[in-house]
Amino acid sequence: MTASRRRFLRLASCALAAPAIPRTAFAAEWPKDKIIRITVPFNPGASIDISGRIVADALSQRIGQTIVIENRAGAGGAVGTQQVARAEADGYTLLINGSSHTVLPAIFKTLAYDTVNDLVGVALFGDAPNVLLVAPDKGYKGVQDLVAKAKSSDLTFGSSGVGSATHWSIERLRAAAKFKATHVPYRSGVESVTEVMTGRIDFCCVGIPGAMGFIKDGRVKPLCVLAKKRSPWLPDVPTVGEAGYKDADYVYWQGLLAPAKTPRAIVERLNAEVAAVLAMPELRRKLEVQGCDPWTLTPPEFDVMIRREIAENLQIAKDAGLEPR
């Protein structure tokens, strides 16, 4: 168990043991009888949208307040994120985002908001690893075979878009294994899996739940899970570290953020409430079905992680020769 997960268990235990904290302890007696609107900057049905709604529904019941999810997709999440960054910082406009939040500064020359200074981390929901897939008839026994082939041939890989988790997980692998490949973005991860099956592209990374049907049918072969630990969905598939590339794991996190000037008392209250709902066995099972491993961080820890990832992603983009758009 990692130190972050041990902290999550302590947070959840405290939140469940003492849920009834006096409202006077929080800024403006939040929440008042007012709708809380949470923006998801991706299309309905995306994995982060599903996981976010699971958490938001439980949070709404716990705090006794209506929460409405609004999807505002575009520019890899930048459109919806910008809306929240510019919103009134009163705890009634929030953002559910994922790891692409820290990738966008490496993808775009300019954003209409400051990723670090205009938003703060509230609570992590967990992470959802991707799996590296190839066609079974290619003869790859493991990741090292694929890397060796990529170093001697011009291979292609697919993703659900520039800067997406399915794209960036492979960029991390490329940086660690030091090979080149041509990126072919598609509209969805499932579309890239189909292209691998037909042989039009050589490999891809997608979320494990979306890949399981194809794996079970033998239409694609999993080479590794891009995470620090093996997935219960694919217990016999090694992690990318076990395959020999220890710096290539990609933590696709999902979590709650808020405008930067949101009163700290509200941020801390939300963090405690999210920790409490993440400790509920039924909710944990729902998230796990979506491939999300539930755990969380304190707001300061979340902010530190965001800053660290931005720096890492800028370096990955530089190493990969990706020019900001």
Phi, psi and omega per residue, in radians:
M1 nan 2.264 -3.115
T2 -1.322 2.860 3.119
A3 -1.076 -0.644 3.135
S4 -1.099 -0.684 -3.119
R5 -1.293 -0.567 3.052
R6 -1.129 -0.676 3.088
R7 -1.112 -0.665 3.112
F8 -1.058 -0.777 -3.130
L9 -1.093 -0.659 3.098
R10 -1.169 -0.748 3.124
L11 -1.066 -0.810 -3.118
A12 -1.102 -0.715 3.138
S13 -1.077 -0.777 3.138
C14 -1.141 -0.720 -3.096
A15 -1.155 -0.689 3.141
L16 -1.282 -0.577 -3.104
A17 -1.289 -0.519 -3.076
A18 -2.375 1.180 -3.070
P19 -1.344 -0.445 -2.999
A20 -1.639 1.289 3.105
I21 -1.520 2.342 -3.083
P22 -0.960 2.368 -3.135
R23 -1.061 -0.512 -3.109
T24 -1.110 -0.258 3.123
A25 -1.362 -0.125 -3.051
F26 -2.077 2.628 -3.081
A27 -0.990 2.288 3.039
A28 0.955 0.487 3.135
E29 0.882 0.729 3.124
W30 -1.168 2.441 -0.012
P31 -1.652 2.402 3.021
K32 -1.440 -3.076 -3.141
D33 -1.359 1.313 -3.074
K34 -2.575 2.437 -3.116
I35 -1.131 2.345 3.008
I36 -1.656 2.161 -3.123
R37 -1.875 2.198 3.128
I38 -2.036 2.146 3.123
T39 -1.568 2.302 2.948
V40 -1.903 2.027 -3.010
P41 -1.448 0.566 3.117
F42 -2.435 2.964 -3.066
N43 -1.218 2.679 3.033
P44 -1.006 2.473 3.125
G45 1.626 -0.227 3.044
A46 -1.128 2.702 -3.069
S47 -1.007 -0.688 -3.137
I48 -1.221 -0.521 3.082
D49 -1.183 -0.759 -3.139
I50 -1.149 -0.866 3.136
S51 -1.080 -0.731 -3.135
G52 -1.078 -0.702 3.124
R53 -1.175 -0.623 3.097
I54 -1.059 -0.827 -3.134
V55 -1.204 -0.748 -3.100
A56 -1.100 -0.689 3.118
D57 -1.087 -0.783 3.136
A58 -1.174 -0.670 3.122
L59 -1.131 -0.718 3.118
S60 -1.035 -0.782 3.127
Q61 -1.159 -0.656 -3.079
R62 -1.195 -0.743 -3.082
I63 -1.650 -0.060 3.104
G64 1.168 0.649 -3.083
Q65 -2.343 2.465 3.101
T66 -1.201 2.265 3.064
I67 -2.123 2.223 3.137
V68 -1.990 2.244 3.086
I69 -1.616 2.287 3.100
E70 -2.141 2.166 3.112
N71 -1.589 2.151 3.094
R72 -2.336 1.495 -3.060
A73 -1.472 2.833 3.059
G74 2.434 2.462 3.073
A75 0.965 0.751 3.089
G76 1.139 0.368 -3.131
G77 1.872 -0.134 -3.057
A78 -1.215 -0.561 -3.086
V79 -1.129 -0.920 -3.139
G80 -1.190 -0.631 3.127
T81 -1.121 -0.707 3.106
Q82 -1.053 -0.708 -3.130
Q83 -1.044 -0.757 -3.123
V84 -1.260 -0.682 -3.135
A85 -1.035 -0.531 -3.101
R86 -1.671 -0.042 -3.079
A87 -1.340 2.870 3.076
E88 -1.119 2.326 -3.058
A89 -1.550 1.237 -3.073
D90 -2.109 0.118 3.134
G91 1.514 0.034 -3.121
Y92 -1.895 -0.014 3.018
T93 -2.271 2.036 -3.053
L94 -2.286 3.029 -3.075
L95 -2.330 2.333 2.921
I96 -1.854 2.086 -3.098
N97 -2.417 3.092 -3.135
G98 -2.325 -2.833 -3.038
S99 -1.063 -0.422 3.105
S100 -1.058 -0.368 3.092
H101 -0.987 -0.650 -3.112
T102 -1.619 -0.072 3.095
V103 -1.564 -0.582 -3.029
L104 -0.962 -0.666 3.096
P105 -1.056 -0.393 3.103
A106 -1.548 -0.251 -3.076
I107 -1.689 -0.667 -3.073
F108 -1.930 2.417 3.102
K109 -1.100 -0.703 3.120
T110 -2.405 2.535 3.014
L111 -2.114 2.731 -3.116
A112 -1.421 0.172 3.106
Y113 -2.622 2.856 3.092
D114 -1.720 2.003 -3.047
T115 -0.999 -0.660 -3.089
V116 -1.482 -0.794 -2.950
N117 -1.643 -0.274 -3.110
D118 -1.710 -0.177 -3.126
L119 -2.428 2.650 3.082
V120 -2.184 2.589 3.049
G121 -1.300 2.359 3.119
V122 -1.830 -1.012 -3.104
A123 -2.769 2.319 3.027
L124 -1.389 2.493 3.057
F125 -1.634 -0.574 -3.085
G126 2.652 -2.935 3.115
D127 -2.340 2.730 -3.084
A128 -2.338 1.870 -3.073
P129 -1.308 2.729 3.040
N130 -1.748 2.830 3.103
V131 -2.127 2.416 3.137
L132 -1.500 2.181 -3.020
L133 -2.116 2.503 3.020
V134 -2.385 2.948 3.044
A135 -1.322 2.423 -3.086
P136 -1.057 -0.514 -3.049
D137 -1.423 0.044 3.141
K138 -1.387 -0.312 3.064
G139 1.457 0.209 3.126
Y140 -1.310 2.197 3.077
K141 -1.516 -0.448 -3.131
G142 -2.865 -3.090 -3.085
V143 -1.084 -0.662 -3.096
Q144 -1.093 -0.576 3.060
D145 -1.133 -0.750 3.117
L146 -1.115 -0.763 3.133
V147 -1.079 -0.756 3.121
A148 -1.068 -0.721 3.108
K149 -1.134 -0.708 -3.124
A150 -1.149 -0.518 -3.138
K151 -1.351 -0.258 -3.139
S152 -1.991 -0.150 -3.102
S153 -2.424 2.886 3.092
D154 -1.591 1.703 -3.134
L155 -1.681 2.787 3.104
T156 -2.131 2.610 3.061
F157 -2.364 2.624 -3.103
G158 -1.901 2.845 3.102
S159 -2.698 3.100 3.077
S160 -1.636 0.283 3.070
G161 2.402 2.723 3.135
V162 -1.079 2.216 3.123
G163 1.519 -0.085 3.126
S164 -1.266 2.893 3.104
A165 -1.077 -0.611 -3.140
T166 -1.203 -0.472 3.060
H167 -1.405 -0.845 -2.981
W168 -1.263 -0.485 3.092
S169 -1.096 -0.640 3.109
I170 -1.309 -0.613 3.088
E171 -1.085 -0.651 3.080
R172 -1.142 -0.712 3.087
L173 -1.124 -0.753 3.133
R174 -1.069 -0.721 -3.136
A175 -1.143 -0.695 -3.108
A176 -1.294 -0.685 -3.073
A177 -1.610 -0.195 3.059
K178 1.054 1.056 3.023
F179 -2.396 2.822 3.141
K180 -1.862 2.646 3.063
A181 -2.840 2.688 -3.098
T182 -1.624 2.216 -3.127
H183 -1.460 2.281 3.078
V184 -2.140 1.749 -3.118
P185 -1.358 2.462 3.072
Y186 -2.110 -3.116 -3.120
R187 -1.416 -0.337 -3.120
S188 -2.696 2.805 3.072
G189 -1.136 -0.646 -3.139
V190 -1.084 -0.666 3.120
E191 -1.107 -0.683 3.118
S192 -1.184 -0.600 3.074
V193 -1.106 -0.754 3.111
T194 -1.047 -0.684 3.133
E195 -1.194 -0.574 3.033
V196 -1.148 -0.751 -3.130
M197 -1.059 -0.672 -3.109
T198 -1.436 -0.201 3.139
G199 1.518 0.126 3.131
R200 -1.312 -0.443 2.969
I201 -2.291 2.890 -2.981
D202 -1.599 -0.607 -3.127
F203 -2.810 2.936 3.099
C204 -2.794 2.915 3.010
C205 -2.162 2.297 3.083
V206 -2.454 2.929 3.075
G207 -1.084 2.483 -3.037
I208 -1.043 -0.808 -3.115
P209 -0.984 -0.723 -3.123
G210 -1.215 -0.319 -3.108
A211 -1.673 -0.286 -2.954
M212 -1.055 -0.708 3.138
G213 -1.062 -0.742 3.140
F214 -1.191 -0.655 3.136
I215 -1.176 -0.803 -3.122
K216 -1.098 -0.585 3.132
D217 -1.402 -0.083 3.140
G218 1.325 0.272 -3.106
R219 -1.462 -0.349 3.005
V220 -2.405 2.773 -3.125
K221 -2.048 2.203 3.086
P222 -1.426 2.280 3.125
L223 -1.708 -0.611 3.112
C224 -2.915 2.831 3.012
V225 -1.788 2.275 -3.077
L226 -1.525 1.202 -3.107
A227 -2.617 2.992 -3.120
K228 -1.406 -0.338 3.131
K229 -2.372 2.741 -3.130
R230 -1.143 2.657 -3.136
S231 -1.580 2.400 3.049
P232 -1.096 -0.369 3.081
W233 -1.233 -0.596 -3.067
L234 -2.320 1.147 -3.011
P235 -1.104 -0.389 -3.110
D236 -1.622 -0.035 -3.133
V237 -1.663 2.190 -3.087
P238 -1.211 2.763 2.981
T239 -1.322 2.872 3.125
V240 -1.141 -0.511 3.071
G241 -1.187 -0.740 3.093
E242 -1.114 -0.484 3.127
A243 -1.373 -0.113 3.057
G244 2.006 0.062 -3.084
Y245 -2.182 1.453 -2.954
K246 -1.243 -0.343 -3.129
D247 -1.755 0.274 -3.039
A248 -1.834 0.019 3.130
D249 -1.194 2.531 -3.096
Y250 -2.218 1.990 -3.135
V251 -1.561 1.789 3.080
Y252 -1.500 1.623 -3.093
W253 -1.504 2.788 3.039
Q254 -2.335 2.404 -3.091
G255 -2.930 -3.139 -3.072
L256 -1.850 2.323 3.094
L257 -2.245 2.931 -3.103
A258 -2.540 2.797 3.016
P259 -0.963 2.530 -2.953
A260 -1.025 -0.573 -3.067
K261 -1.574 0.186 3.059
T262 -1.020 2.275 -3.121
P263 -0.879 2.371 -3.058
R264 -1.049 -0.574 3.138
A265 -1.091 -0.639 3.112
I266 -1.214 -0.753 3.111
V267 -1.019 -0.783 -3.121
E268 -1.192 -0.646 3.095
R269 -1.103 -0.805 3.122
L270 -1.073 -0.713 3.132
N271 -1.056 -0.784 3.139
A272 -1.130 -0.686 -3.122
E273 -1.205 -0.690 3.103
V274 -1.132 -0.741 3.087
A275 -1.008 -0.671 -3.126
A276 -1.173 -0.770 -3.124
V277 -1.242 -0.541 3.115
L278 -1.198 -0.353 3.109
A279 -1.452 -0.126 -3.128
M280 -1.327 2.158 -3.069
P281 -0.967 -0.726 -3.107
E282 -1.134 -0.743 3.132
L283 -1.161 -0.702 3.109
R284 -1.038 -0.707 3.124
R285 -1.116 -0.702 3.127
K286 -1.092 -0.736 3.133
L287 -1.188 -0.700 -3.120
E288 -1.115 -0.582 3.068
V289 -1.082 -0.531 3.103
Q290 -1.490 0.071 3.130
G291 1.455 0.186 -3.120
C292 -1.711 2.165 3.095
D293 -1.573 1.872 -2.990
P294 -1.265 2.282 2.970
W295 -2.948 2.936 -3.097
T296 -2.546 3.090 3.120
L297 -2.320 2.850 2.967
T298 -1.267 2.791 3.115
P299 -0.962 -0.789 3.107
P300 -1.071 -0.681 3.118
E301 -1.139 -0.683 3.112
F302 -1.091 -0.795 3.133
D303 -1.084 -0.710 3.111
V304 -1.088 -0.748 3.129
M305 -1.078 -0.735 3.140
I306 -1.075 -0.817 3.138
R307 -1.095 -0.727 -3.139
R308 -1.117 -0.759 -3.108
E309 -1.156 -0.666 3.110
I310 -1.016 -0.813 3.129
A311 -1.097 -0.754 3.130
E312 -1.105 -0.717 -3.102
N313 -1.229 -0.608 3.047
L314 -1.070 -0.690 3.124
Q315 -1.217 -0.694 3.106
I316 -1.073 -0.771 3.124
A317 -1.073 -0.719 3.116
K318 -1.115 -0.814 -3.139
D319 -1.118 -0.593 -3.119
A320 -1.451 -0.102 -3.121
G321 1.248 0.480 -3.135
L322 -1.500 2.075 3.132
E323 -1.521 2.215 3.100
P324 -0.998 2.522 -3.110
R325 -1.580 nan nan
